Amino acid sequence: MTSPPPAGKGDLFDNVTLQGDVAPTESALLLVSVNVVEALQEFWQMKQSRGLDLKNGALVVYESQPAASPPYVCYVTLPGGSCFGSFQVRM
């Protein structure tokens, strides 16, 4: 079983939260919660700091559609214009 890099090294694993009991065995189930939008923002900022020319900057745009009840929908637009959406049907 491989471990994520140590926290504080400026990588995408800095904000990983482990859920539940994690045993140090090969058969252990590891549940990881990652803020995907934050991870994408850090990734694009890192790319820009390393010299990648991003005409519109490294901003990742997160838009949530207003809804009083499920499904809850959000859209994420990446530098360069790529877009994806996600939805949640329960709280």
Steps between C-alpha positions, in 0.01 A plus 500: 500500500650833403457811711426848369790746509552680831280805557649843453704415192282708266321212334136406449499275807542789745126515570413129495276386783487133596154367589447221751748248640801434280702188577857474362433184299484426131131409525394818683233711335615861474233766457636839402312828487652758265371847417520459122452867413775604743731228364437614141566863597831404664596291195443785252674753724799264520504465119489879460780550755712257297462712188189367325345788304134518598334785309213528749707422810484197724151564636272198541138621495250312720131581441215356699145506367250622763265225615276459804508122467697227317647463252770751588704586189836671462725576205878538501679685220874446464757736347473461123123453509454132585192450716344221700198472722395293796182448696398374840160344561520469882640705784 
